[in-house]
Amino acid sequence: MDLFFYWNDNPDKIFEEGNIKLAEIHAISSVLKPYASWVAQKGIQECRELCGGLGYSAYNRLGSLREDNDETLWEGDNNVLLQQTGKFILDNLKKLKSGKKSPFPSTQYLTPKFNTKDYESQVNSDSAKALSLRANYWAHQLAEALDAETKRTKNPLDAWNNVQSPYVNRAALSFIENFIYGEFGAKSTNLKSENNKKVLGKLREIFAINVLNQDSGLLELGYITKADRKYFRDQTAKLNGEVRYELIGIIDALAVPDHVLNSPIGSSDGDIYNRFINQMFTAKKTFEKPDYWKEVRANVK
């Protein structure tokens, strides 16, 4: 399901009454925004740390990028959006339990019942199954927790608020991570270049392993074993070692113009040190005392 093309190819049908696709688009977009902003925030911070002093320098803009992106997290907006996706998941699970089928491709991982004894670990051979199992597990955990809290509090609103952090967020995030993995695979298989398929396939598996390794749900379920954790560690090291030689090509494929990045360390020609030194020497007041030096000196005395 391509949200971009669906939206642009069907502008007249998007808001038609009875258009079931609208509910799915709303659920996916509601969780994609928080997910993308959180991943971006974490990615920028890691890049800044990995670049050492150059990452700390204001000239390279990693600090300003991080602070600009932080605006997306204000006022708890991300967590509010996740509730929209959580309700969509619960609605579809309720339909399944009543004997109806879900019409949405993104929720085909859901099952009417979830019996932990029916599953055995296959994470070292089937990431797709593990991710869909994880999403299904958290959906059922959310439904059970909400039912228990509703009975306990006798107040649906209080019950929903109580399960927001431990269950709604996990159900929504596991939903979108399962969706991303599936869409990534669907798009990459249509590529003509076998080498591109191979490289993107490795990135896809790195994504899956990272997601599965950090999730507590599969540990609770007993789906992830000690052997699986070792597999995660070894496979991550192996794939990272292979992908590192493709990173320049991957970054160049994004082709972000230099004037947009406005960062010496991100220059397309790779001449980062000469560009950095040139920018430092040509910037205003580089070799002047800061405006507050008199106040500092006075306080030191």
N, C-alpha and C positions, 0 to 999 in steps of 0.2 A: 504494500500500500504506500504510494508516494504522495505525501501530503501536499507538497508543492505543486505537482502537476494536477492532482485532483482538484485543488482549490482554483487553479488558473484555468483549467479546462472546463470547469462546470460552475462558472460564477452565477449563472441564473438558477441553478438547481440547489445551491448550497443551503439556502434558507427556505426551501419548499417544505410545506407542512407534510409530515410523514417521511421525510428524507432521513432514513436511519443512519446514514453515513455521518451526519452532523454530530451525533452523540459520540461516535468513535473519534472523529477529528478533534472534538473538544477535549476528550479524555487524554488523547495522546499529546496534544499541544500543551495541555495544562501541566503535564509532568515533564515534558521536554524542556520547557523554559527553566524550571528550577534545576533540573539535572545538568543542563548545559552550563548554567552559571556556576554551579558548584564545581563541576569538572574544570571549567576555565580558571576559577579562582585557585584551585589546588595546583593546576598545571603551571600557571604563572609563578606561583610561589616556589615550586620545585625548580623551575628554570632559573629563577633569580638566585636561589641557593647554589645551584650547580655552576653558575657562572662566576661565583666568588665576588671579588671586588668589582669586576665589570658589571655584574648583575646588580650590585648595590649602587653603582653610579647612576645619577639622575640622567646623564646623557643617553644612556641606553634604554631608558623609559620603561623598564620592567616594573619598577616601583609605581610609576604613574598608571601603568596598565592595570596593575593589581588594585590600586585604590579606585580607579574608575569603575572597574568591574564590581567592586564591593557595593556600589550603589544598588545593584540588582537584589541585594539581600536585605534591604531596609524593611522595617515594619513587619517582619514575619511573612512577607508576601509569598515566598516560596512554599512555606508550609501550608498556607491557605490554599494555594493552587493544588497541592497534592491531595487535598480533601476531595476535589472534584473528580480526580482519577480514582480515588478510593471508593467513592460512591458508585462510579461506573462499574468497577470490578464487582462490588457487592450486588448490584442490580443484576448483573449477568449470572453470578453464582446462584442467586435466588431463582432465576428462571430455569437454570439447569436442574436445580433440586426439585422444581415443580414439574419436571418432565419436558420442558421446552428446550429448544436448541438455541445457542447463541448465534446471531447472524454476523457477528464481527470477526474478521480474520485475526485481530490482535488478541482475542480472548479464547482461542481454540485450545489453549493449554489447560483451561479449567475443566474439572471433572465434578460430577454431582457429589461424590464422596471421596474422601482421602484416607486411605488406610496405609499407615507407615510400613506395615509388614509386606506390602506389595512391591516394595522398591529395594533394589540392590545397587550398590555403587558402581557406576560406569563412567565416572568423571574423566578417567584416563583414556577413554575411547569415544565418548559421546557428550561433548559440551552442550550441544543443543538440548538433549534430553535433560541434562542436569539443570540448565537454566530454566526450562519450562517447568520442571518439577519444583524448583525453588519458588517460582512465581505462584504456582498452584498451592504450594505449602503455605505461603504467607497469606494468600487470599482466604484459605480455610481458617488459618489462625486468627485473622481479623474477624471473620464471621463468628467464630466461637467466642472470641473475647468480647465482641460487641453484644452478643446475646447474653453472656454472663453478667456483663456490667449493667445492661438494661434491667435484668432481673434484680440485681443487687441494689441499684440506685432508684429504680422505679421512675427514672427520668431519662428519656432518650437523648436529650441534649447533653446532660452530664455524662452519660455513658459514652457518647461519641467523642467528647473532649478527652475523656480518660484513656481512650484507646488510640488517640491521634498519634502521639509520638512512638509508642512501642509497636503499633501494628499498622495503622493507616499508611504511614510513611514507608514502611518496609514493603507493604503490598504494592504501593504505587511505584516505588523505585525498582522492585524486582520485575514488575510488569514492563516498564520501559526498557530495562536492560535486556530482557528477553526479546522485546520487539526490535531493539537496535541490532542485536546479534543476528536475528532472522533477516532483517532488511539488508544488513551489510553483506550477508551471504548471497541473498537474491540478486543484489546489484553486481557484485564482483563476479558471479558466475556468467554474466552476460558480456564480460569484457572479451575482446578479441585477443589481447596479448596474454599468452600463457605465463610469462614472467610476472606481469602485473597481478594476475590471479594468485600466483604463488606468494608474492610479497604481501598482498592484502590479506590473504588467508592466514599468514603468520600474525599479522597485526590483530586480526579477528580473534585468534586463539589466545593471544596475550591479553586482550580485553576480557575474554571469558574466564581465563584462569585467575586474573586479578579480582574479578567480581566474585567468583565462587570461593576463592581463598579468604576473602574478607567477611563472608556471610556467616552469621552464627546459626541461622536456621537449619542448614544442612548438617551442621555439627549436632544440633539438638535432635535432628531426625535420625542421626546415625548413618547418613548417606555418605558422608566424608569420613574416611578412615585414616589411620596413621600413614598407611602406604600412599594414600591420595595426597596428603600434605607434603610428603617427600616428592611425589610426582610434580606437584605444583612448583615446588622450589627448583627442582632440576630442569623442568620444562621451561620455566620462566628464564632461567639462566641461558639455556640452549637457544631459545627463540630470540632473546635480546641480543645474544652474540651474533646471530645470523642477520637480524634486521638492521643492526648498526651500520652495516655496509650499504644499506639502501636508504639511509635517512636523508642524505643530501638530495637524492632524487625525489623522495617523498615531499620534502619541504619545497623544492623547486617546482613541483607539480602544483602546489598551492599558488605560487607566483604572486605573492603579495608585493606590490610595488614599493620601492625604497622610500618614496615620498609619503607613503601611507604609514609604514612602520616608523620612519623617522628615527632610526636607531643604528648607530655604527655597528653594533654587534650583530645586527640582522641584515647587513648590506648584502646584496645579491652577488657581488663580485668576490666576497670572502676576505677582502682586505680590511679586516676589522680594526687592527691596531693602528694603521696609518690614518684610517678614517676617524678613529676615536681620538687620537692625538691631535689631529687637525681641528676637530670640533672643539676640543678642550682649549686649544690655543687661540681659536678665533671667537670663542664665546665672550660675551661681555662680562667684565669684572672678574675674570678667572684669577688674575694675579693681584687683585685688590683686597684690602681688608674688608671684612663684612661690616655692614652699617652699624652693628651693635657692639663693635670692638671697644668703644669708649666706655660703655656701661659695664662691660665685663672687666675692663682694666680698673675702673673705679671701685668695683666690688671686691676685686682681689686685694687692692690696697687696704 
